[in-house]
C-alpha cells in the first residue's frame, strides 16, 4: 500500500464550525417521524363508500352472531331453570343498556370534537383578517360550547360582558382564548401529567416479568 501526502484545504477548515455556538440553528417546525406521519395520514384518509359498506356489514354480522348466541344461551338457561333464565335476561338487558349509553356518549364526544375542529379552522381563518364580526362569532360559539360546564360559566359571562369593549379582532380572539380555553388546556396538561406518573409508577412497581408469571 502506497503512502501519499494528504492535502488539507485551510479554507475548508476555517469554514467548519469550531464550536456548537457556530453551528447553524435547528430549523423551526415539527420534525415528524416518517412512520408516525404515515400512520396519521393513513388514519386520517377519507373512507370510501365501499369501505363504509364493508364496515357496516362486518358490524352487523358480528352483532347478529353475538345476539343469536346470547339468545340461545338464555333459552338454554330457561330450559334448565326459570330463575337462571330470568337472571340472564336481566343481566343481558343491563348490558345492552350500558352499551347503548356508552355508544351514545362516544357519538356525542365525536360530535363535540367535530365542533372543536370546525371552530379551530374558523379561528385560523379569521385570525389576522381584521374581521371583528367573524371574530365575535367564533368567540360566541366557543362560549356556547363550554357554557354548560359550571367552572366555565363565569368565564363565559365575562367574555360576553367584555366582548363589546374590544374592537380589535385579534385581541378579541386572544381574550376569548385566555378566558375560555387556557384553563382547559392547563387542566388537560395536569391530567396528562398525572396519568403519565400513574403509568410510570405501575410500570416500576409491576415488572413485565412478574406480570407474565401472574398471567401464566
GROMACS elastic network, one bead per residue, 0.5 to 0.9 nm:
[ bonds ]
;  ai    aj funct       b0    kb
    8    11     6  0.89487   500
    8    12     6  0.81772   500
    8    13     6  0.81759   500
    9    12     6  0.54167   500
    9    13     6  0.66264   500
    9    14     6  0.89778   500
   10    13     6  0.51051   500
   10    14     6  0.63267   500
   10    15     6  0.87750   500
   11    14     6  0.50623   500
   11    15     6  0.62620   500
   11    16     6  0.87928   500
   12    15     6  0.51107   500
   12    16     6  0.64122   500
   13    16     6  0.52742   500
   13    17     6  0.84659   500
   13    18     6  0.89165   500
   14    17     6  0.76463   500
   14    18     6  0.81706   500
   15    18     6  0.86102   500
   16    22     6  0.87625   500
   16    23     6  0.86452   500
   17    20     6  0.72658   500
   17    21     6  0.81454   500
   17    22     6  0.51745   500
   17    23     6  0.56145   500
   17    24     6  0.86245   500
   18    21     6  0.82694   500
   18    22     6  0.65554   500
   18    23     6  0.81016   500
   19    22     6  0.54349   500
   19    23     6  0.68955   500
   20    23     6  0.52262   500
   20    24     6  0.86222   500
   21    24     6  0.81682   500
   21    25     6  0.88825   500
   22    25     6  0.87612   500
   23    26     6  0.89715   500
   24    27     6  0.87720   500
   25    28     6  0.87301   500
   27    30     6  0.89900   500
   28    31     6  0.86308   500
   32    35     6  0.85297   500
   32    36     6  0.71538   500
   32    37     6  0.60457   500
   33    36     6  0.52885   500
   33    37     6  0.58576   500
   33    38     6  0.84970   500
   34    37     6  0.50025   500
   34    38     6  0.60840   500
   34    39     6  0.85626   500
   35    38     6  0.51700   500
   35    39     6  0.62027   500
   35    40     6  0.86982   500
   36    40     6  0.61156   500
   36    41     6  0.84833   500
   37    40     6  0.51879   500
   37    41     6  0.61056   500
   37    42     6  0.84822   500
   38    41     6  0.50518   500
   38    42     6  0.59671   500
   38    43     6  0.85769   500
   39    42     6  0.50285   500
   39    43     6  0.61683   500
   39    44     6  0.85463   500
   40    43     6  0.51698   500
   40    44     6  0.60532   500
   40    45     6  0.85807   500
   41    44     6  0.51223   500
   41    45     6  0.61050   500
   42    45     6  0.54213   500
   42    46     6  0.89422   500
   43    46     6  0.83986   500
   44    47     6  0.88061   500
   47    50     6  0.81158   500
   47    51     6  0.59274   500
   47    52     6  0.65709   500
   48    51     6  0.50899   500
   48    52     6  0.63217   500
   48    53     6  0.86392   500
   49    52     6  0.51181   500
   49    53     6  0.61710   500
   49    54     6  0.86765   500
   50    53     6  0.50226   500
   50    54     6  0.62353   500
   50    55     6  0.86630   500
   51    54     6  0.51069   500
   51    55     6  0.62021   500
   51    56     6  0.86106   500
   52    55     6  0.50486   500
   52    56     6  0.60764   500
   52    57     6  0.85222   500
   53    56     6  0.51269   500
   53    57     6  0.60802   500
   53    58     6  0.85424   500
   54    57     6  0.51096   500
   54    58     6  0.60857   500
   54    59     6  0.85764   500
   55    58     6  0.51579   500
   55    59     6  0.61223   500
   55    60     6  0.84646   500
   56    59     6  0.52162   500
   56    60     6  0.59772   500
   56    61     6  0.84861   500
   57    60     6  0.50994   500
   57    61     6  0.60001   500
   57    62     6  0.84735   500
   58    61     6  0.51709   500
   58    62     6  0.60584   500
   58    63     6  0.84963   500
   59    62     6  0.51386   500
   59    63     6  0.60304   500
   59    64     6  0.85021   500
   60    63     6  0.51256   500
   60    64     6  0.60721   500
   60    65     6  0.85694   500
   61    64     6  0.50872   500
   61    65     6  0.61231   500
   61    66     6  0.86339   500
   62    65     6  0.51177   500
   62    66     6  0.62001   500
   62    67     6  0.85047   500
   63    66     6  0.51931   500
   63    67     6  0.59774   500
   63    68     6  0.85578   500
   64    67     6  0.50443   500
   64    68     6  0.60719   500
   64    69     6  0.85067   500
   65    68     6  0.53060   500
   65    69     6  0.61756   500
   65    70     6  0.85908   500
   66    69     6  0.51478   500
   66    70     6  0.60829   500
   66    71     6  0.85253   500
   67    70     6  0.51120   500
   67    71     6  0.60401   500
   67    72     6  0.86274   500
   68    72     6  0.61478   500
   68    73     6  0.84589   500
   69    72     6  0.52662   500
   69    73     6  0.60733   500
   69    74     6  0.86018   500
   70    73     6  0.50103   500
   70    74     6  0.60951   500
   70    75     6  0.85971   500
   70    92     6  0.82449   500
   71    74     6  0.51754   500
   71    75     6  0.61943   500
   71    76     6  0.85924   500
   72    75     6  0.50827   500
   72    76     6  0.61140   500
   72    77     6  0.86659   500
   73    76     6  0.51115   500
   73    77     6  0.63665   500
   73    78     6  0.87614   500
   73    85     6  0.88901   500
   73    88     6  0.86829   500
   74    77     6  0.50698   500
   74    78     6  0.62328   500
   74    79     6  0.86488   500
   74    84     6  0.84067   500
   74    85     6  0.56780   500
   74    86     6  0.84237   500
   74    88     6  0.61794   500
   74    89     6  0.68201   500
   75    79     6  0.62046   500
   75    80     6  0.87353   500
   75    85     6  0.69631   500
   76    79     6  0.50471   500
   76    80     6  0.64425   500
   76    81     6  0.86971   500
   76    85     6  0.77882   500
   77    80     6  0.50810   500
   77    81     6  0.59313   500
   77    82     6  0.72630   500
   77    83     6  0.84259   500
   77    84     6  0.56537   500
   77    86     6  0.85084   500
   77    88     6  0.76855   500
   78    81     6  0.50746   500
   78    83     6  0.74930   500
   78    84     6  0.64543   500
   78    86     6  0.73872   500
   78    88     6  0.88801   500
   79    82     6  0.71727   500
   79    85     6  0.78538   500
   80    83     6  0.89342   500
   80    84     6  0.76356   500
   80    85     6  0.80222   500
   81    84     6  0.53319   500
   81    85     6  0.63028   500
   81    86     6  0.86695   500
   82    85     6  0.50341   500
   82    86     6  0.60507   500
   82    87     6  0.85167   500
   83    86     6  0.51375   500
   83    87     6  0.61178   500
   83    88     6  0.85780   500
   84    87     6  0.50503   500
   84    88     6  0.61052   500
   84    89     6  0.85464   500
   85    88     6  0.50961   500
   85    89     6  0.61090   500
   85    90     6  0.86235   500
   86    89     6  0.50093   500
   86    90     6  0.61683   500
   86    91     6  0.86011   500
   87    90     6  0.51600   500
   87    91     6  0.61514   500
   87    92     6  0.84643   500
   88    91     6  0.51385   500
   88    92     6  0.59497   500
   88    93     6  0.85054   500
   89    92     6  0.50631   500
   89    93     6  0.61263   500
   89    94     6  0.86654   500
   90    93     6  0.51163   500
   90    94     6  0.62793   500
   90    95     6  0.86205   500
   91    94     6  0.50856   500
   91    95     6  0.61361   500
   91    96     6  0.86362   500
   92    96     6  0.61294   500
   92    97     6  0.86090   500
   93    96     6  0.51077   500
   93    97     6  0.62094   500
   93    98     6  0.85817   500
   94    97     6  0.51733   500
   94    98     6  0.61300   500
   94    99     6  0.86398   500
   95    98     6  0.50757   500
   95    99     6  0.61758   500
   95   100     6  0.86021   500
   96    99     6  0.51318   500
   96   100     6  0.61429   500
   96   101     6  0.85586   500
   97   100     6  0.50757   500
   97   101     6  0.60730   500
   97   102     6  0.85157   500
   98   101     6  0.50810   500
   98   102     6  0.60672   500
   98   103     6  0.85923   500
   99   102     6  0.50035   500
   99   103     6  0.60852   500
   99   104     6  0.84620   500
  100   103     6  0.51696   500
  100   104     6  0.60608   500
  100   105     6  0.86184   500
  101   104     6  0.50686   500
  101   105     6  0.62112   500
  101   106     6  0.86287   500
  102   105     6  0.51968   500
  102   106     6  0.61906   500
  102   107     6  0.86365   500
  103   106     6  0.50384   500
  103   107     6  0.60873   500
  103   108     6  0.85068   500
  104   107     6  0.51727   500
  104   108     6  0.61302   500
  104   109     6  0.85767   500
  105   108     6  0.50428   500
  105   109     6  0.60945   500
  105   110     6  0.85918   500
  106   109     6  0.50046   500
  106   110     6  0.61536   500
  106   111     6  0.85691   500
  107   110     6  0.50217   500
  107   111     6  0.61516   500
  107   112     6  0.86468   500
  108   111     6  0.50022   500
  108   112     6  0.62595   500
  108   113     6  0.86428   500
  109   112     6  0.50535   500
  109   113     6  0.61863   500
  109   114     6  0.86157   500
  110   114     6  0.61864   500
  110   115     6  0.86599   500
  111   114     6  0.50289   500
  111   115     6  0.63238   500
  111   116     6  0.87127   500
  112   116     6  0.61774   500
  112   117     6  0.85915   500
  112   145     6  0.82819   500
  113   117     6  0.61174   500
  113   118     6  0.85402   500
  114   117     6  0.50793   500
  114   118     6  0.61599   500
  114   119     6  0.85935   500
  115   118     6  0.50584   500
  115   119     6  0.61351   500
  115   120     6  0.85607   500
  115   145     6  0.83589   500
  116   119     6  0.50334   500
  116   120     6  0.60700   500
  116   121     6  0.86284   500
  116   142     6  0.84437   500
  116   145     6  0.85037   500
  117   120     6  0.50299   500
  117   121     6  0.62308   500
  117   122     6  0.85395   500
  118   121     6  0.52147   500
  118   122     6  0.61149   500
  118   123     6  0.85770   500
  119   123     6  0.59712   500
  119   124     6  0.84837   500
  119   138     6  0.67551   500
  119   141     6  0.77388   500
  119   142     6  0.75633   500
  120   123     6  0.51219   500
  120   124     6  0.61298   500
  120   125     6  0.86026   500
  121   124     6  0.51487   500
  121   125     6  0.62822   500
  121   126     6  0.87468   500
  122   125     6  0.50940   500
  122   126     6  0.62146   500
  122   127     6  0.85639   500
  122   134     6  0.87726   500
  122   135     6  0.89888   500
  122   138     6  0.71878   500
  123   126     6  0.50349   500
  123   127     6  0.58418   500
  123   134     6  0.86731   500
  123   135     6  0.72972   500
  123   138     6  0.64687   500
  123   139     6  0.88070   500
  123   173     6  0.78829   500
  124   127     6  0.52608   500
  124   128     6  0.83645   500
  125   128     6  0.79085   500
  125   129     6  0.74696   500
  126   129     6  0.53557   500
  126   130     6  0.73396   500
  126   131     6  0.67417   500
  126   132     6  0.86381   500
  126   134     6  0.65014   500
  126   135     6  0.62146   500
  126   138     6  0.84975   500
  126   169     6  0.81969   500
  126   170     6  0.83351   500
  126   173     6  0.89752   500
  127   130     6  0.72753   500
  127   131     6  0.84299   500
  127   135     6  0.77032   500
  127   169     6  0.75687   500
  127   170     6  0.60050   500
  127   173     6  0.76475   500
  128   131     6  0.82911   500
  128   169     6  0.78709   500
  128   170     6  0.64102   500
  129   132     6  0.86193   500
  129   169     6  0.78613   500
  129   170     6  0.82212   500
  130   133     6  0.89976   500
  130   134     6  0.87876   500
  130   135     6  0.82641   500
  130   168     6  0.70885   500
  130   169     6  0.52961   500
  130   170     6  0.68854   500
  131   134     6  0.55208   500
  131   135     6  0.63108   500
  131   136     6  0.87366   500
  131   168     6  0.83837   500
  131   169     6  0.58825   500
  131   170     6  0.86650   500
  132   136     6  0.59913   500
  132   137     6  0.85050   500
  132   167     6  0.69519   500
  132   168     6  0.64117   500
  132   170     6  0.80060   500
  132   172     6  0.78221   500
  133   136     6  0.51278   500
  133   137     6  0.62465   500
  133   138     6  0.87905   500
  133   169     6  0.78225   500
  134   137     6  0.50117   500
  134   138     6  0.63457   500
  134   139     6  0.87472   500
  134   169     6  0.80732   500
  135   138     6  0.51402   500
  135   139     6  0.62698   500
  135   140     6  0.86223   500
  135   169     6  0.55383   500
  135   170     6  0.74608   500
  135   172     6  0.67624   500
  135   173     6  0.61440   500
  136   139     6  0.50920   500
  136   140     6  0.60659   500
  136   141     6  0.85477   500
  136   163     6  0.74720   500
  136   164     6  0.88733   500
  136   169     6  0.75758   500
  136   172     6  0.71044   500
  136   173     6  0.76907   500
  137   140     6  0.51483   500
  137   141     6  0.61894   500
  137   142     6  0.86592   500
  138   141     6  0.51361   500
  138   142     6  0.62463   500
  138   143     6  0.87135   500
  138   173     6  0.78144   500
  138   176     6  0.89699   500
  139   142     6  0.50474   500
  139   143     6  0.62496   500
  139   144     6  0.86068   500
  139   159     6  0.81341   500
  139   160     6  0.86981   500
  139   163     6  0.86701   500
  139   172     6  0.76838   500
  139   173     6  0.64983   500
  139   175     6  0.88765   500
  139   176     6  0.57814   500
  139   177     6  0.80982   500
  140   143     6  0.50541   500
  140   144     6  0.61172   500
  140   145     6  0.85586   500
  140   156     6  0.87136   500
  140   159     6  0.84622   500
  140   160     6  0.74985   500
  140   176     6  0.87035   500
  141   145     6  0.60688   500
  141   146     6  0.88153   500
  142   145     6  0.50599   500
  142   146     6  0.65060   500
  142   147     6  0.83301   500
  142   156     6  0.87040   500
  142   176     6  0.79153   500
  142   177     6  0.87036   500
  142   180     6  0.75514   500
  142   181     6  0.85929   500
  143   146     6  0.54403   500
  143   147     6  0.54932   500
  143   152     6  0.84669   500
  143   153     6  0.86023   500
  143   155     6  0.84263   500
  143   156     6  0.53308   500
  143   157     6  0.84590   500
  143   159     6  0.78263   500
  143   160     6  0.81288   500
  143   176     6  0.82076   500
  143   180     6  0.71186   500
  144   147     6  0.52017   500
  144   148     6  0.77054   500
  144   156     6  0.80518   500
  145   148     6  0.74507   500
  146   149     6  0.57881   500
  146   150     6  0.89603   500
  146   152     6  0.64214   500
  146   153     6  0.78008   500
  146   156     6  0.78781   500
  146   180     6  0.77945   500
  147   150     6  0.74492   500
  147   151     6  0.86887   500
  147   152     6  0.58852   500
  147   153     6  0.51972   500
  147   154     6  0.85850   500
  147   155     6  0.84916   500
  147   156     6  0.61451   500
  147   157     6  0.86407   500
  148   151     6  0.88083   500
  148   152     6  0.75203   500
  148   153     6  0.68915   500
  149   152     6  0.53386   500
  149   153     6  0.62648   500
  150   153     6  0.52879   500
  150   154     6  0.79725   500
  151   154     6  0.70954   500
  151   155     6  0.79251   500
  152   155     6  0.52020   500
  152   156     6  0.61045   500
  152   157     6  0.86631   500
  152   179     6  0.87635   500
  152   180     6  0.68997   500
  152   183     6  0.89975   500
  153   156     6  0.51781   500
  153   157     6  0.62944   500
  153   158     6  0.87627   500
  154   157     6  0.50242   500
  154   158     6  0.62383   500
  154   159     6  0.86931   500
  155   158     6  0.50606   500
  155   159     6  0.62457   500
  155   160     6  0.86649   500
  155   179     6  0.58546   500
  155   180     6  0.62581   500
  156   159     6  0.51288   500
  156   160     6  0.62006   500
  156   161     6  0.85488   500
  156   176     6  0.86261   500
  156   179     6  0.76948   500
  156   180     6  0.68648   500
  157   160     6  0.51623   500
  157   161     6  0.60504   500
  157   162     6  0.86173   500
  158   161     6  0.50599   500
  158   162     6  0.60505   500
  158   163     6  0.82261   500
  158   179     6  0.81327   500
  159   162     6  0.53295   500
  159   163     6  0.56376   500
  159   175     6  0.76346   500
  159   176     6  0.63513   500
  159   179     6  0.71325   500
  159   180     6  0.82297   500
  160   163     6  0.53828   500
  160   164     6  0.77395   500
  161   164     6  0.70630   500
  161   165     6  0.83278   500
  162   165     6  0.54295   500
  162   166     6  0.69548   500
  163   166     6  0.54780   500
  163   167     6  0.82091   500
  163   172     6  0.67994   500
  163   175     6  0.85224   500
  163   176     6  0.85028   500
  164   167     6  0.72119   500
  166   169     6  0.77999   500
  166   171     6  0.70084   500
  166   172     6  0.59137   500
  166   175     6  0.88522   500
  167   171     6  0.78298   500
  167   172     6  0.73347   500
  168   171     6  0.52791   500
  168   172     6  0.61230   500
  168   173     6  0.87735   500
  169   172     6  0.50907   500
  169   173     6  0.63509   500
  169   174     6  0.86964   500
  170   173     6  0.51005   500
  170   174     6  0.61424   500
  170   175     6  0.85656   500
  171   175     6  0.60446   500
  171   176     6  0.85574   500
  172   175     6  0.51071   500
  172   176     6  0.61949   500
  172   177     6  0.85770   500
  173   176     6  0.51510   500
  173   177     6  0.61181   500
  173   178     6  0.85940   500
  174   177     6  0.50832   500
  174   178     6  0.60902   500
  174   179     6  0.86036   500
  175   178     6  0.51428   500
  175   179     6  0.61352   500
  175   180     6  0.84193   500
  176   179     6  0.52766   500
  176   180     6  0.57951   500
  176   181     6  0.74856   500
  177   180     6  0.53960   500
  177   182     6  0.61775   500
  178   181     6  0.59869   500
  178   182     6  0.50163   500
  178   183     6  0.76712   500
  179   182     6  0.64408   500
  179   183     6  0.73291   500
  180   183     6  0.66967   500
  180   184     6  0.72445   500
  181   184     6  0.51334   500
  181   185     6  0.61238   500
  181   186     6  0.86927   500
  182   185     6  0.50342   500
  182   186     6  0.62535   500
  182   187     6  0.86254   500
  183   186     6  0.50566   500
  183   187     6  0.61304   500
  183   188     6  0.86008   500
  184   188     6  0.61214   500
  184   189     6  0.85649   500
  185   188     6  0.50726   500
  185   189     6  0.61628   500
  185   190     6  0.86770   500
  186   189     6  0.50406   500
  186   190     6  0.62485   500
  186   191     6  0.86343   500
  187   190     6  0.51532   500
  187   191     6  0.62141   500
  187   192     6  0.86706   500
  188   191     6  0.50345   500
  188   192     6  0.61638   500
  188   193     6  0.86119   500
  189   192     6  0.51157   500
  189   193     6  0.61825   500
  189   194     6  0.86373   500
  190   193     6  0.50616   500
  190   194     6  0.61191   500
  190   195     6  0.85321   500
  191   194     6  0.51382   500
  191   195     6  0.60943   500
  191   196     6  0.84965   500
  192   195     6  0.51109   500
  192   196     6  0.60442   500
  192   197     6  0.86044   500
  193   196     6  0.50386   500
  193   197     6  0.61745   500
  193   198     6  0.85946   500
  194   197     6  0.51408   500
  194   198     6  0.61677   500
  194   199     6  0.86492   500
  195   198     6  0.50301   500
  195   199     6  0.61425   500
  195   200     6  0.84923   500
  196   199     6  0.51654   500
  196   200     6  0.60349   500
  196   201     6  0.85088   500
  197   200     6  0.50186   500
  197   201     6  0.60121   500
  197   202     6  0.85007   500
  198   201     6  0.51247   500
  198   202     6  0.60979   500
  198   203     6  0.85021   500
  199   202     6  0.50879   500
  199   203     6  0.60385   500
  199   204     6  0.85394   500
  200   203     6  0.50724   500
  200   204     6  0.61332   500
  200   205     6  0.86041   500
  201   204     6  0.50710   500
  201   205     6  0.60253   500
  201   206     6  0.83284   500
  202   205     6  0.51829   500
  202   206     6  0.57242   500
  202   207     6  0.83643   500
  203   206     6  0.53717   500
  203   207     6  0.61063   500
  203   208     6  0.77534   500
  204   207     6  0.62623   500
  206   209     6  0.83673   500
  206   210     6  0.65749   500
  206   211     6  0.66802   500
  207   210     6  0.53633   500
  207   211     6  0.63522   500
  207   212     6  0.87509   500
  208   212     6  0.61001   500
  208   213     6  0.86086   500
  209   212     6  0.50866   500
  209   213     6  0.62718   500
  209   214     6  0.86527   500
  210   213     6  0.50810   500
  210   214     6  0.61357   500
  210   215     6  0.86081   500
  211   214     6  0.50401   500
  211   215     6  0.61365   500
  211   216     6  0.84847   500
  212   215     6  0.51570   500
  212   216     6  0.60185   500
  213   216     6  0.50520   500
